[in-house]
Amino acid sequence: MLHPKSGPDMTTPRLQLHNSLTRRKEVFEPADPARVTMYVCGPTVYNFAHIGNARPAVVFDVLARVLRRLYPNVVYARNITDIEDKIIAAAKEQGVEISTITDKYAAIYREDMGTLGVLPPDIEPKATDTIPGMIAMMQALIDNGHAYAAEGHVLFNVPSYAEYGRLSGRDRDDMIAGARVEVAPYKQDPADFVLWKPSTPEQPGWDSPWGRGRPGWHIECSAMIEKHLGTTIDIHGGGIDLQFPHHENEIAQSNCAHGNAPLARFWLHNGFVNIEKEKMSKSIGNVLLVHDLIKEAPGEAIRLALLNGHYRQPLDWTADGLAQSRRMLDRLYGALRALADVEAKASNEAVPSAFLEALLDDLNTPKALAVLFDLAKQANTATDAAEKVRLKAALLASGALVGLLQADPESWFAGMGMTPNINLEEIEALIAARAAARKGRDFKEADRIRDELAERGILIEDGPQGTLWRVAS
């Protein structure tokens, strides 16, 4: 079964995605193939991002790459939440304006995700730039009976929306317990959630019909989607932890503000990241920050470790798994280094059908990566010149589709900046001295040089192409 990229061109296999709303895998058909829209919940910028935050950034970066392969125009928005109680608390603790906190950590987030090969979204809206849209949406909800003002607050009235709970599949008691609802006398129903809340004089705030205040978290995304992408978008993504209550509340707000028009046609959620088989938690002390991990391992190795499991399944993050991902990339880059003298260009046509079909099957990255490693295996034994060109092009094109193999092989094996004290000229000189010693049959000196290189973290491999070296993983 085929899917048109645009118009009558029936050349591309269909993309199938698991829709959290319907709980089944469905063929993805955008409302407008000329403008495919996707929104993913981005970071709340008051601290460094942890590895769990990185998973949706990487997963939906892959999806955006696949969508751009299929459609001529993809508009991908990933927001920045820059007003929230944790941000206010951090700014108060440090004695600075909230923008000092948010600007700092938003920049770090972009840089850290970029190190993982995550491309910038097409649109990166900020919550603080969307306050007028939030106020207008709240007023519309009040006007149509789905929200109410009380004591400087605006609250969404959950019983007014019969479909509430459809996304998460929870009953009312579970929803109330899961949302950890605030018990407040101004609530008409215990499940009602805050759209607007008053600010004290020392807290950030904006003028509104209900007094000076600030938005609740959930209304932000609904307003940003409406402003930048429209009433109904094709895909809404995020981590499974956001499914309830955040995404459930987004649906309720947006649907009720827009005459029951759906907020998103497809909902995608990635699974949790656990650390060494334990839930990541500050109380346990096992929170892994991306900002720290990129000092220990190349960004591509971290990215590969996140893609080694299917995005919908929980992922167990381990130090061994990260080291294995680095060794796996050594194999891929090794195949490319062996093809250094082969001229080949990555192109859409160079991607093997088996690789593409794996990604089109609900982003089955484990299956796609198996195809990628098979290409490397073939490349290592290929002797025909044309076959080498095909395999190198396939490796490069397939890697690009998942954000891998973006470095020069020699740079990869030189450590990709992970060993700042390395002196390339010294290493090359030692390797040349070892080659001279071997040629002169001074094997004792050759072994001594090999040992010295090993002590510096440099592994050497003798082969038909001469001596190749790499930084030890």
C-alpha positions in Angstrom: 0.0 0.0 0.0 1.4 3.4 -1.0 1.1 6.9 0.1 1.4 10.1 -1.9 4.1 12.6 -1.0 2.1 15.3 -2.7 -0.6 15.1 -5.3 -0.8 12.0 -7.5 2.8 10.8 -6.8 2.2 7.3 -5.4 5.8 6.2 -4.7 6.2 6.2 -0.9 5.2 3.5 1.5 2.6 4.5 4.1 3.6 5.8 7.5 1.9 4.0 10.4 1.9 5.4 13.9 0.4 4.1 17.2 -2.3 6.6 18.2 -2.5 6.9 22.0 -6.1 8.2 21.6 -7.4 5.2 19.8 -4.9 2.7 21.3 -4.0 1.2 17.9 -1.6 1.6 15.1 -3.1 3.6 12.2 -2.0 4.8 8.8 -1.0 8.4 9.1 -2.9 10.7 6.7 -2.3 14.5 7.3 -5.3 16.8 7.0 -3.3 18.8 4.4 -0.3 17.0 2.8 1.0 20.4 1.8 1.4 21.5 5.5 1.9 18.7 8.0 1.8 20.0 11.6 3.4 18.5 14.7 3.7 19.9 18.3 5.8 18.4 21.0 5.8 19.5 24.6 9.2 21.0 25.3 11.2 21.8 28.5 10.3 23.8 31.5 13.5 25.8 31.8 14.6 26.2 35.4 17.3 23.5 35.5 19.4 21.2 33.3 17.5 18.5 31.2 17.9 14.9 32.4 18.1 11.9 30.1 14.4 11.3 30.4 13.8 14.8 29.0 16.1 14.0 26.1 14.2 10.9 24.9 11.2 12.8 23.5 13.5 15.4 21.9 15.4 12.6 20.1 12.4 10.5 19.3 10.4 13.3 17.7 13.4 14.6 16.0 13.5 11.3 14.2 9.8 11.5 13.4 10.3 15.0 12.0 13.1 13.8 9.8 10.9 10.9 8.5 7.9 13.3 7.9 10.2 15.6 5.9 11.2 12.7 3.8 7.5 12.1 3.0 6.0 15.5 2.7 7.1 18.8 1.1 6.3 21.0 4.1 6.4 20.0 7.8 5.9 22.5 10.5 7.3 21.2 13.8 6.8 23.2 17.0 8.4 22.5 20.3 7.6 25.0 23.1 9.5 26.5 25.9 7.7 26.8 29.2 9.2 29.9 30.7 6.6 30.7 33.4 5.9 28.2 36.1 6.0 28.0 39.9 9.4 26.1 39.9 10.9 28.8 37.7 9.5 31.5 40.1 11.0 29.6 43.1 14.4 29.2 41.4 14.5 33.0 40.5 13.5 33.9 44.1 16.2 31.6 45.6 18.9 33.2 43.4 17.6 36.7 43.7 17.2 37.3 39.9 14.4 37.9 37.4 12.7 34.8 36.0 14.1 35.6 32.5 17.6 35.3 33.8 16.8 31.7 34.8 14.8 30.8 31.7 17.1 32.4 29.2 20.1 30.5 30.7 18.5 27.1 30.8 16.7 27.4 27.4 20.1 28.1 25.8 21.7 25.2 27.6 18.8 22.9 26.6 19.2 23.9 22.9 23.0 23.3 23.0 22.7 20.0 24.9 20.0 18.6 22.5 22.1 19.9 19.6 25.0 17.8 20.9 22.6 14.8 20.7 22.0 15.6 17.0 18.5 17.1 17.7 17.7 19.6 15.0 16.0 22.9 16.0 12.2 22.9 15.6 10.7 25.1 13.0 8.9 27.1 15.7 9.9 27.4 19.4 7.1 29.4 21.0 7.4 30.7 24.6 4.6 30.7 27.1 5.3 34.3 28.1 4.8 35.4 24.5 1.4 33.8 24.3 -0.4 35.3 27.3 -3.0 37.2 25.3 -4.0 34.0 23.5 -4.4 32.2 26.8 -6.6 34.9 28.2 -8.7 34.9 25.0 -9.1 31.1 25.2 -10.1 31.3 28.9 -12.7 33.9 28.1 -14.1 31.7 25.3 -14.3 28.8 27.8 -16.1 30.9 30.3 -18.5 32.2 27.7 -19.5 28.7 26.6 -19.9 27.3 30.1 -16.8 25.2 30.3 -14.9 27.4 32.7 -15.6 29.8 35.6 -13.9 32.6 37.5 -13.6 32.3 41.3 -11.5 34.3 43.8 -9.1 35.6 41.2 -8.8 32.1 39.6 -10.2 30.7 36.4 -10.9 27.0 36.5 -11.9 24.5 33.8 -15.1 22.6 34.8 -14.2 19.0 34.1 -17.8 17.6 34.4 -18.8 20.0 31.5 -16.7 17.9 29.1 -18.1 14.4 28.7 -15.1 13.1 26.9 -12.6 13.9 29.7 -10.5 10.9 30.4 -10.6 9.3 26.9 -6.9 9.8 26.2 -5.6 8.3 29.4 -8.5 5.8 29.8 -8.9 6.6 33.5 -12.1 6.6 35.5 -13.1 9.7 37.5 -11.6 8.4 40.9 -8.3 7.5 39.3 -8.2 10.9 37.5 -8.7 12.8 40.7 -6.1 10.7 42.5 -3.6 10.9 39.6 -3.9 14.6 39.2 -3.1 15.2 42.9 -5.8 17.9 42.8 -5.7 20.8 45.1 -8.6 21.0 47.5 -9.9 24.5 47.3 -13.2 26.0 48.4 -13.6 27.9 45.2 -13.7 24.8 43.1 -17.1 23.6 41.8 -15.8 20.1 41.4 -12.7 18.4 42.9 -11.4 17.5 39.4 -11.6 21.1 38.1 -8.1 22.4 37.2 -6.6 25.9 37.2 -6.4 27.9 34.0 -5.4 31.2 35.7 -4.2 32.0 39.2 -3.5 35.3 41.0 0.0 36.5 41.5 1.2 38.2 44.7 3.0 41.6 44.2 6.4 39.9 44.2 5.5 37.2 41.7 5.4 37.7 37.9 2.0 38.5 36.7 -0.1 39.9 33.8 -3.3 41.9 33.8 -6.4 40.0 32.9 -10.2 40.4 33.3 -9.9 38.4 36.5 -7.1 40.4 38.1 -3.3 40.3 37.9 -2.1 36.8 37.7 -0.4 34.1 35.6 -1.5 31.1 33.6 -1.8 27.5 34.8 0.6 25.1 33.0 -2.0 23.2 30.9 -3.5 26.3 29.1 -0.1 27.3 27.7 0.2 24.5 25.2 -3.3 24.8 24.0 -2.8 28.5 23.3 0.6 28.1 21.6 -0.8 25.4 19.3 -3.8 27.6 18.3 -1.5 30.6 17.6 1.2 28.9 15.6 -0.4 25.7 14.1 -4.1 26.1 14.1 -7.2 24.6 15.7 -6.5 21.0 14.8 -3.0 19.6 14.3 -1.8 16.4 12.8 0.4 15.1 15.6 0.9 15.9 19.2 3.8 14.2 21.0 5.4 14.0 24.4 6.5 11.7 27.2 4.0 9.2 28.7 4.3 11.1 31.9 2.4 14.0 30.3 -0.5 11.9 29.0 -2.4 12.6 32.3 -3.2 15.2 33.4 -1.4 17.6 31.0 -2.5 16.2 27.6 -5.9 15.2 28.9 -6.4 18.8 30.0 -5.1 20.2 26.8 -7.7 18.2 24.9 -10.5 19.4 27.2 -9.5 23.0 26.9 -8.9 23.1 23.2 -11.9 21.0 22.2 -14.3 23.0 24.3 -12.9 26.3 23.1 -13.1 25.3 19.5 -16.6 23.8 19.2 -15.4 20.3 19.9 -12.9 20.4 17.0 -10.2 17.8 18.0 -6.9 19.3 19.2 -4.8 16.6 17.4 -5.6 13.7 15.1 -2.7 11.6 16.3 -1.3 11.5 19.9 2.2 9.9 20.4 3.8 9.1 23.7 7.3 7.8 24.4 8.0 5.5 27.3 9.8 6.3 30.6 13.6 6.1 31.0 14.6 4.1 34.0 18.2 4.2 35.4 19.8 0.8 36.1 16.3 -0.7 36.4 15.1 1.9 38.9 12.8 4.9 38.4 14.7 8.1 38.0 14.2 10.2 41.1 15.8 13.0 43.0 15.1 11.2 46.3 17.1 8.2 45.1 19.8 10.4 43.6 19.9 8.7 40.3 18.9 11.6 38.0 21.3 11.7 35.0 21.7 15.1 33.4 22.4 15.4 29.7 24.8 18.2 30.5 26.9 15.8 32.5 26.6 12.8 30.2 27.9 14.7 27.1 31.1 15.2 29.0 31.5 11.5 29.4 30.4 10.2 26.0 29.8 11.5 22.5 26.4 12.9 21.8 25.8 10.3 19.0 26.4 7.5 21.5 23.8 9.0 23.8 21.4 9.3 20.9 22.0 5.8 19.8 21.4 4.5 23.3 18.0 6.3 23.3 17.1 4.8 19.9 18.2 1.2 20.7 14.8 0.6 22.2 11.3 1.2 20.6 10.1 4.6 21.6 6.8 3.4 23.1 8.5 1.0 25.5 10.3 1.8 28.8 14.0 2.2 28.3 16.5 1.0 30.9 19.5 3.3 30.8 22.7 1.7 32.0 26.4 2.7 31.9 27.0 -0.6 30.0 24.4 0.2 27.5 26.0 3.6 26.8 29.4 2.0 26.4 27.9 -0.6 24.0 26.3 2.2 21.9 29.8 3.8 21.6 31.2 0.5 20.4 28.4 0.0 18.0 29.2 3.4 16.5 32.8 2.4 16.3 31.7 -0.5 14.0 29.6 1.9 11.8 32.3 4.5 11.6 34.9 1.8 11.0 33.0 0.7 7.9 32.9 4.3 6.6 36.6 4.8 7.4 37.4 1.7 5.3 35.5 3.4 2.4 37.3 6.7 2.8 38.5 6.7 -0.8 35.0 5.9 -2.2 33.1 8.8 -3.6 29.4 8.5 -2.7 26.6 10.9 -1.8 23.7 10.4 0.6 20.3 10.8 -1.1 16.7 9.7 -0.4 17.1 7.1 -3.1 20.1 5.6 -1.3 18.1 4.6 1.7 17.4 0.9 1.6 13.7 0.0 1.5 14.0 -2.3 4.5 15.5 0.6 6.6 12.7 3.0 5.5 10.0 0.5 6.0 11.1 -0.2 9.6 10.9 3.5 10.4 7.5 3.8 8.7 6.3 1.0 11.0 5.7 3.2 14.0 9.3 4.4 14.2 10.8 0.9 14.7 14.3 2.1 15.3 15.7 -1.2 16.6 14.7 -2.9 13.4 16.1 0.0 11.3 19.4 -0.1 13.2 19.7 -3.8 12.5 19.5 -2.9 8.8 22.1 -0.2 9.3 24.6 -2.7 10.9 24.0 -5.2 8.2 25.0 -2.5 5.7 28.2 -2.0 7.6 28.9 -5.7 7.6 28.4 -5.9 3.9 30.6 -2.8 3.4 33.4 -4.5 5.3 33.5 -7.4 2.9 32.6 -5.7 -0.4 35.2 -5.8 -3.2 33.2 -4.5 -6.2 33.7 -0.8 -6.7 30.1 -0.1 -7.6 28.9 -2.0 -4.6 31.1 0.0 -2.3 29.6 3.2 -3.7 26.1 1.9 -3.1 26.8 0.7 0.4 28.6 3.9 1.5 25.7 6.0 0.1 23.2 3.8 1.9 25.1 4.1 5.2 25.3 7.9 5.0 21.7 8.3 3.9 20.2 5.9 6.4 22.3 7.4 9.2 21.1 10.9 8.4 17.5 9.8 8.5 18.0 8.9 12.2 20.6 11.5 13.0 23.6 9.2 13.1 26.9 9.1 11.3 27.1 12.8 11.1 30.8 13.1 11.9 33.9 12.5 9.9 35.1 9.0 10.7 38.6 10.2 11.6 37.1 12.8 14.0 35.0 10.1 15.5 38.0 7.8 16.2 40.0 10.8 17.5 37.5 11.0 20.3 35.1 13.7 19.0 36.5 16.2 21.5 36.0 13.8 24.5 39.7 13.8 25.2 40.9 17.4 25.3 44.5 16.6 26.1 45.1 14.5 23.0 47.8 15.7 20.7 47.2 14.5 17.2 50.7 15.2 15.9 52.2 13.3 18.8 50.0 10.3 18.2 50.8 10.2 14.5 54.5 10.6 15.3 54.4 7.6 17.7 52.5 5.5 15.2 55.1 6.4 12.5 57.9 5.5 15.0 56.2 2.2 15.7 56.0 1.4 12.0 59.7 2.2 11.6 60.6 -0.1 14.5 58.5 -2.9 13.1 60.1 -2.4 9.7 63.6 -2.6 11.4 62.4 -5.7 13.3 62.7 -4.0 16.6 59.6 -5.6 18.0 60.5 -4.7 21.6 60.4 -1.0 20.7 57.2 -1.4 18.7 55.5 -3.1 21.6 56.7 -0.3 23.9 55.2 2.3 21.7 51.9 0.3 21.5 51.8 0.2 25.3 52.5 3.9 25.6 49.7 4.6 23.2 47.4 2.3 25.2 48.3 4.2 28.4 47.2 7.4 26.7 43.8 5.7 25.8 44.7 5.1 22.2 44.0 1.7 20.6 45.7 0.8 17.3 44.7 -1.7 14.7 47.1 -3.1 12.0 45.4 -4.0 8.7 45.7 -3.9 5.0 45.3 -0.1 5.0 48.1 0.3 7.5 47.7 1.2 11.1 44.5 2.8 12.2 43.9 4.2 15.6 41.0 5.3 17.8 40.4 6.6 21.3 39.3 3.8 23.6 35.6 3.8 24.4 
